[in-house]
Structure formats: structure tokens, C-alpha cells
Amino acid sequence: MTTIQTRPFDLQIARQETPGTTEVLHLNNAGSALPSQPVLDATITYLQREALLGGYEMAAASQAAIEHTYDAAATLINCSREEIALMENATRAWDMAFYSIPFKPGDRILTSMAEYASNYIAYLQVAHKTGAIVEPIPDDPYGQLSLDALRNAIDDRVKLISITHVPTSGGLVNPIAEIGKIARSAGILYLVDACQSVGQMPIDVQKIGCDLLSTTGRKYLRAPRGTGFLYVRKAVLDQLEPPFLDLHAATWTARESYEMRPDARRFETWEANYANRVGLGAAIDYALQWGMETIWRRIKLLSYQLRSQLSPLPGLIVRDRGITQCGIVTFTIDGKEPEEIQRRLAEQNINVSVGVQNSTLLDLEARGIKTFVRASVHYYNSEEEIARFCSAIENLI
């Protein structure tokens, strides 16, 4: 664990330390956020020194900075450093966790209606190979996973509960701590995809009660692309064997035997982008300096302002659901294609993304939505930017 001195939030400083804010109005933070200057400095300095010293030599000279990233990640989500594996991205982190679980015919995998396509494809692949069964739990009236339906679905054949915390298709925040209580009381493995939530809101794996949690660096953590990490609770390590091992994840002990590492690094591989890992550590430190509660309050404020200013516009429908809503704001406009809206905004240096039905097929199919605009705020966005964005949308309408 590491200790970071927090500082009062100052929007002017946050924007000064984010070079991209002078170039674009960036509302694609759920895709890839703008990095801060300290992250750029840490990453670029490492690469420059690596070019002078050599790759192996620079890694050896930078062990303290590399190891610090494990401490920073552990501090961020409240676990031990031995429970952290640094990964190339959230997909690899999630896949290494999921594919390490030994499924057999009849095992049930419970998930949500708003599950991300990559995860659901993995469920289906494993189901086809092993005879396991994939079962999406219905939504409650607010659009989040129904806790009552989940409780009623539990039996001794449930092998895994696997949930996306914040779906890609809207502002919804699933009740993962309440789900964790159900999983823990039933003794069921619990995997959380926190790709869109780590860095946006406080995440405490002890309160969530999950066994496994994956996330990325490039989104709300504001780290370089090609970074992420995986949390694996110590108590479940011996139940899991990664789908592949190398000489970093395991030791070749004799001609016919090997021993896996006793910590979460059994999910890593030997080769890594150490410049990016140092950048990830710098990004986590930067978030912790502002404080996750502070970041979360600001994101909720800005997203509320955005929804409130968009909602009255003629023909525009805000598509977000959930009791708790986050910094992802989705909407459609009658008679306007989302791709055209995105293109017209890009001409004004405004960044948004477009979501499509097969990214969260069950959710969007049930809601009759084929495509939508996604605008995602971060704490460095200003109130003036929110007003400017809404004015641009009004002009498009």
C-alpha cells in the first residue's frame, strides 16, 4: 500500500495539467481519457532513458517505480499488492481471470442483461466447449440487475456470478456490493468487470466482496493505452489456473513439473511495456491526489448538468437508466444518425463516441435501441464545456 497526500480540487489546475483541454472538448472519457502532464512525463521520460540505457537495463534501474504501481493499484481498490497483476489491458485482465475458472457440464454462469459483448462472447465460447450454461439475470424496474431475481436464481450449480459494474451502453451503475453479499453468502465465485468504474468512483474490493476484478488504465484512470490490472483475492488463488503460463508466471522445477507463483502475478507474462506500467502508476497517484470521493462528486455533478441541459431539447431522448447514474450520458435524436452527430461535433473539436446494439446486445435489443451517442464527462471538464456541448447539439437539431 502507498500513502498519497491529497489536495483540494482546483479545476483550473486540473485543466492546466491536462494539455489536451487546450485542443479539444473531450467527452469521450469512457473511451479513452486525456492523460495528465505527470503521466506524460513519467511515460516519456522512461522511454527516453530506455533508448539511452537499453530495455533490460532501464527496467532493472527502474524497479522501484515499476513495483510502486502494484502498491498504487492496491491502495486504489483496498487490497494487498500480492493480489494485483498488471496487465496489457482490461480485456486481457478479464480473460485471464475468466478462463482460469474450471467449468464442467451443467455449471451455471449468471450475468446481467447489460453485459459487454466481449464478456458474453467468452461465456458462450466456454459454454459451447464445456457444457456450462449462461443465464442473464433480468433487470429490475430501474434497469439495473434485479437482486431479487439473482437470489431466486441461486442453486448449487451456479459456478460464477460475473457482472459489468458500469455498462458501456449508458449511465447505469450496477449494485455490485449487494451482489457481492449474495455471492459470498452462497460461496460462489464473483467476477466484476470494472473497466468503466475504476478511476471514476471509489472502488473497494473489501466492500464489494468480489473474488476477481478487472479494469483498464486508458479510461477514467487517465493512464496510457495498453495498461490495466487484475485483482485476485488471495483465498481463491489456488482454485484458479491461468489459461497459459510462462517463466514469469511459473517456475520450471523438473523435467515434468512446474510451480505457479503464489501471488496474482501468475496471471502476468514476462514481457511487458514498462514505460506504460510506470505511466499507470503515475496515473493512479494523480487520481489519489485529488481523492476518489472528490472525483466522483464532480463527475456526478457534471453528468447531472449534462442530462439536465440535454433533456429539454426537442426530439432528444436521454437513454440512461439506473438508480445511481455515472459520468456516461447516452442519447438519441429523432431523425439524426449518431454517426452524423459525431462527425459534425468532431468538426468543432468536440469528441464523443457512438454505441451500437451488438456491444450490449441483450440490453439494447430489449430497449429497441440500435445506435446512440455517448458523451462521457470527467472531472477536468468545465461547466462552460457542458454548456458549449449542449449548444452545439441544439444547433444540430
Sequence and secondary structure as in RCSB ss.txt:
>XXXX:A:sequence
MTTIQTRPFDLQIARQETPGTTEVLHLNNAGSALPSQPVLDATITYLQREALLGGYEMAAASQAAIEHTYDAAAT
LINCSREEIALMENATRAWDMAFYSIPFKPGDRILTSMAEYASNYIAYLQVAHKTGAIVEPIPDDPYGQLSLDAL
RNAIDDRVKLISITHVPTSGGLVNPIAEIGKIARSAGILYLVDACQSVGQMPIDVQKIGCDLLSTTGRKYLRAPR
GTGFLYVRKAVLDQLEPPFLDLHAATWTARESYEMRPDARRFETWEANYANRVGLGAAIDYALQWGMETIWRRIK
LLSYQLRSQLSPLPGLIVRDRGITQCGIVTFTIDGKEPEEIQRRLAEQNINVSVGVQNSTLLDLEARGIKTFVRA
SVHYYNSEEEIARFCSAIENLI
>XXXX:A:secstr
          HHHHHHT GGGGT EE BTTT     HHHHHHHHHHHHHHHHH HHHHHHHTHHHHHHHHHHHHH
HHTS GGGEEEESSHHHHHHHHHTTS   TT EEEEETT  HHHHHHHHHHHHHH  EEEEE B TTSSB HHHH
HHH  TTEEEEEEESS TTSSB   HHHHHHHHHHHT EEEEE TTTBTTB   HHHHT SEEEEESSSTT   S
S EEEEE GGGGGG   S   TTTEEEEETTEEEE SSGGGGS S   HHHHHHHHHHHHHHHHH HHHHHHHHH
HHHHHHHHHHTTSTTEEE   SSSB SEEEEEETTB HHHHHHHHHTTTEE EEEEGGGSHHHHHHHT  EEEEE
E  TT  HHHHHHHHHHHHHH 
